[in-house]
Amino acid sequence: MLKKMEISRNGCLIILLLLLVLMIVVDVNGENLVFKVKHKYGGSKGSILNDLKEHDSRRHDRMLTVIDFKLGGNGLPTDAALYYTRISIGTPPKDYHVQVDTGSDILWVNCAGCEGCPTKSDLGIDLMSYDSKASATGKSVKCDEEFCMLNTPYSDCKTGMPCDYQVSYGDGSNTAGYFVKDDIQFDQVSGDLKTTSMNGSIAFGCSSKQSGELGASGQAVDGILGFGQASSSVISQLAATGKVKKIFAHCLDGKNGGGIFTIGPVVHPKVNSTPLVPDAPHYNVIMKGIDVGGQVLDIPTTMTIIDSGTTLAYLPNTVYNALIDKLMERQPQLNIGLVERSFHCFDYTGKIDDGFPVVTFRFADSLSLTVYPHDYLFQIKETKWCIGWQDSGVQTKDGKEVMLLGDLALSNKLVVYDIEEQTIGWTEYDCSSSIKLKYEENPGSSQNQTYTVASHNISSAPIVDSKKFFTFLISISILFNLLK
């Protein structure tokens, strides 16, 4: 980001400044953005299992619609749960740590003077409060503006009134406040493994009141960054101005931590895809069947939500029972017991991948998703393993049971969400490596370039256990000129 600077009368300095501006103009035509993401949960494996499941439960209640920005995480259930990224907002910019949520839409941060907002966090981060008056580029969004009328319309709007929002979650927590608009700073990919800075003007929520887990959690962050498909999402706002394509991808490294999250067309590796269910509020697909060790389960076709913000996998009762029964056919002698009243666990000293079958989900258009034993079984002690498949109560609004596949199933795969074409696809991939994005300086032109984006892990000194925290490189293909 360029800072204000005094320019002397020296002609050489003026020339240098002009050259710098020219360099920026060259670099900003069609870029990618990078966001550094960390775990919200980390540390010991001890008693976090219930916290993990409660987190997933809260996430399912928070799934509202769609937005696209940045993601991060680790596929290990004993480590990963919520993920957060650091973004810079305002002029001068200030850093905020926000939870990344693929199941909701708006970006919101805690506001100055907020009632019930957290004041400290156990994550080793300093919590911040946003104040639009302290930002030279910040301004409130009024209820008669187009953004408000499209996203939070209400009948008693009068000219000059703020655009209010309120989000209530199934765990009883809620946030309320008003929308503001300000510059958000991104790290844009400007070449192979290269980034520069860029600003985008984004409308987001300023939380003035919170209650429940949002305000009381010791694992508090500064807000939530939604990744849904609604027009209020960050990716939708960027796409509406022609800045990005509504395509994003992530690759969660379940082996080493970290990974990749990008916004923009992926050209390598190639993925096969399946259609998204039309007019669904989440990334929903139709699951046609399940193979366990090559044997087909007798189960019905099931609506399935793909959600990288959820750690485990939640199955309808009929699907869950059929899957567990088939898994246990290989190990009938196991003594399975409950841990923390929620997880089915057992003692096992052999090699997990040799003793348990591979599970393969089948989707429309011949797309399959393979989950290995080391993915769906997680270790809590030296010889104690727990099953990641969960008996789910997740339902649609009309009461239909749905399946939800989280990081347990998505780790070590490149997953591509094409909102424009309404498809989602994936392929098994080494998420510690790199991918290639299309750099569309001139859409449709054969001269478009490709840029390499690598996997990233960053550490933060204050974090409780740096081995438990990791980051995701998040890049966005930009189709506009930043200079106006």
HUVEN-V213624 format. One record per backbone hydrogen bond with DSSP energy under -1.0 kcal/mol. CO is the residue of the C=O (numbers start at 1). NH is the residue of the N-H. E is the energy in kcal/mol with one decimal. If there is no record, write none. Layout:
CO & NH & E
CO & NH & E
//
This chain:
10 & 14 & -1.4
11 & 15 & -2.0
12 & 16 & -2.4
13 & 17 & -2.2
14 & 18 & -2.2
15 & 19 & -2.3
16 & 20 & -2.1
17 & 21 & -2.2
18 & 22 & -2.2
19 & 23 & -2.1
20 & 24 & -1.9
21 & 25 & -2.3
22 & 26 & -1.9
23 & 27 & -1.8
24 & 28 & -1.8
28 & 30 & -1.4
31 & 478 & -3.0
32 & 189 & -2.2
34 & 187 & -1.0
36 & 86 & -2.2
38 & 84 & -4.0
48 & 52 & -3.0
49 & 53 & -2.2
50 & 54 & -3.1
51 & 55 & -2.5
52 & 56 & -2.2
53 & 57 & -2.4
54 & 58 & -2.5
55 & 59 & -2.6
56 & 60 & -2.3
57 & 61 & -1.5
58 & 62 & -1.3
66 & 228 & -1.1
66 & 229 & -1.1
66 & 230 & -1.3
76 & 79 & -2.0
76 & 80 & -2.8
82 & 40 & -3.7
83 & 100 & -3.1
84 & 38 & -4.4
85 & 98 & -2.6
87 & 96 & -2.9
88 & 185 & -3.0
89 & 94 & -2.0
91 & 136 & -3.0
94 & 89 & -2.5
96 & 87 & -2.7
97 & 222 & -3.3
98 & 85 & -2.6
99 & 225 & -4.0
101 & 227 & -1.9
103 & 64 & -2.3
104 & 227 & -1.1
104 & 228 & -1.8
107 & 205 & -3.1
108 & 224 & -1.7
109 & 207 & -2.9
110 & 130 & -3.2
111 & 114 & -1.8
115 & 210 & -2.7
130 & 112 & -2.7
131 & 134 & -1.5
132 & 135 & -1.1
139 & 181 & -3.0
141 & 163 & -2.2
142 & 145 & -1.7
145 & 149 & -2.3
146 & 150 & -2.0
147 & 151 & -1.6
148 & 152 & -2.8
158 & 161 & -2.5
161 & 143 & -3.0
163 & 179 & -2.8
165 & 177 & -2.3
167 & 175 & -2.2
169 & 172 & -2.0
173 & 169 & -3.0
174 & 211 & -1.7
175 & 167 & -2.9
176 & 208 & -2.3
176 & 209 & -1.7
177 & 165 & -2.1
178 & 206 & -2.9
179 & 141 & -2.4
180 & 204 & -2.7
181 & 139 & -1.8
182 & 202 & -2.7
183 & 90 & -2.8
184 & 200 & -1.8
186 & 198 & -2.2
187 & 34 & -3.7
188 & 196 & -2.7
189 & 32 & -1.3
191 & 194 & -1.8
194 & 190 & -1.5
196 & 188 & -3.5
198 & 186 & -3.6
200 & 184 & -2.8
202 & 182 & -2.0
204 & 180 & -3.0
205 & 109 & -2.2
206 & 178 & -1.6
207 & 111 & -2.5
208 & 115 & -2.6
209 & 176 & -2.3
211 & 174 & -1.4
212 & 216 & -1.5
213 & 217 & -1.9
218 & 122 & -3.8
222 & 110 & -2.6
223 & 99 & -2.9
224 & 108 & -2.4
225 & 101 & -2.8
230 & 233 & -1.6
233 & 237 & -2.3
234 & 238 & -2.5
235 & 239 & -2.7
236 & 240 & -2.2
238 & 243 & -2.7
239 & 242 & -1.8
243 & 479 & -2.6
245 & 247 & -2.4
246 & 419 & -1.9
246 & 420 & -1.0
247 & 264 & -2.6
248 & 417 & -3.5
249 & 262 & -3.1
250 & 415 & -2.9
251 & 260 & -2.1
252 & 254 & -1.2
252 & 412 & -3.7
253 & 257 & -1.5
258 & 253 & -2.3
259 & 456 & -1.8
259 & 473 & -1.7
260 & 251 & -3.0
261 & 475 & -1.3
262 & 249 & -2.9
263 & 477 & -2.8
265 & 438 & -2.6
268 & 436 & -2.6
272 & 426 & -1.1
274 & 424 & -2.3
277 & 280 & -1.3
282 & 284 & -1.7
283 & 306 & -2.8
284 & 277 & -2.8
285 & 304 & -3.1
286 & 364 & -1.0
287 & 302 & -2.2
289 & 362 & -3.2
290 & 297 & -2.7
291 & 360 & -2.9
292 & 295 & -1.6
295 & 292 & -2.9
297 & 299 & -1.4
302 & 287 & -3.0
303 & 403 & -2.9
304 & 285 & -2.9
305 & 405 & -2.6
307 & 310 & -1.4
310 & 407 & -3.1
311 & 408 & -1.8
312 & 406 & -1.2
313 & 390 & -2.5
314 & 404 & -3.0
315 & 392 & -3.6
316 & 320 & -3.2
317 & 321 & -2.7
318 & 322 & -1.7
319 & 323 & -2.3
320 & 324 & -2.8
321 & 325 & -2.4
322 & 326 & -1.7
323 & 327 & -2.2
324 & 328 & -2.4
327 & 330 & -1.2
331 & 334 & -1.6
337 & 345 & -3.1
339 & 342 & -1.8
339 & 343 & -2.2
343 & 339 & -2.5
344 & 387 & -2.4
345 & 337 & -2.5
346 & 385 & -3.0
351 & 355 & -1.7
352 & 356 & -1.4
358 & 293 & -3.0
359 & 371 & -3.4
360 & 291 & -2.9
361 & 369 & -2.2
362 & 288 & -2.8
362 & 289 & -1.3
367 & 363 & -3.0
369 & 361 & -2.9
371 & 359 & -2.6
372 & 375 & -2.1
372 & 376 & -1.9
373 & 377 & -1.8
376 & 388 & -3.5
378 & 386 & -2.8
383 & 348 & -2.8
384 & 380 & -2.2
384 & 381 & -1.4
385 & 346 & -2.6
386 & 378 & -2.3
388 & 313 & -1.2
390 & 315 & -3.0
394 & 402 & -1.9
396 & 399 & -2.0
400 & 396 & -2.8
403 & 305 & -3.3
404 & 314 & -2.9
405 & 307 & -2.3
406 & 409 & -1.7
406 & 410 & -1.5
407 & 411 & -2.4
412 & 429 & -1.9
414 & 427 & -1.4
415 & 250 & -2.1
416 & 425 & -2.2
417 & 248 & -2.3
418 & 423 & -2.1
422 & 276 & -2.6
423 & 418 & -2.6
424 & 274 & -2.8
425 & 416 & -3.1
427 & 414 & -2.6
429 & 431 & -1.1
430 & 433 & -1.8
433 & 455 & -2.3
435 & 453 & -2.8
436 & 267 & -2.4
436 & 268 & -1.4
437 & 451 & -2.4
439 & 441 & -1.3
439 & 449 & -1.2
442 & 445 & -2.5
445 & 448 & -1.0
449 & 439 & -4.0
451 & 437 & -2.8
452 & 193 & -2.2
453 & 435 & -2.4
456 & 259 & -1.1
460 & 463 & -1.7
465 & 468 & -2.1
466 & 469 & -1.0
473 & 261 & -5.0
475 & 263 & -7.8
//
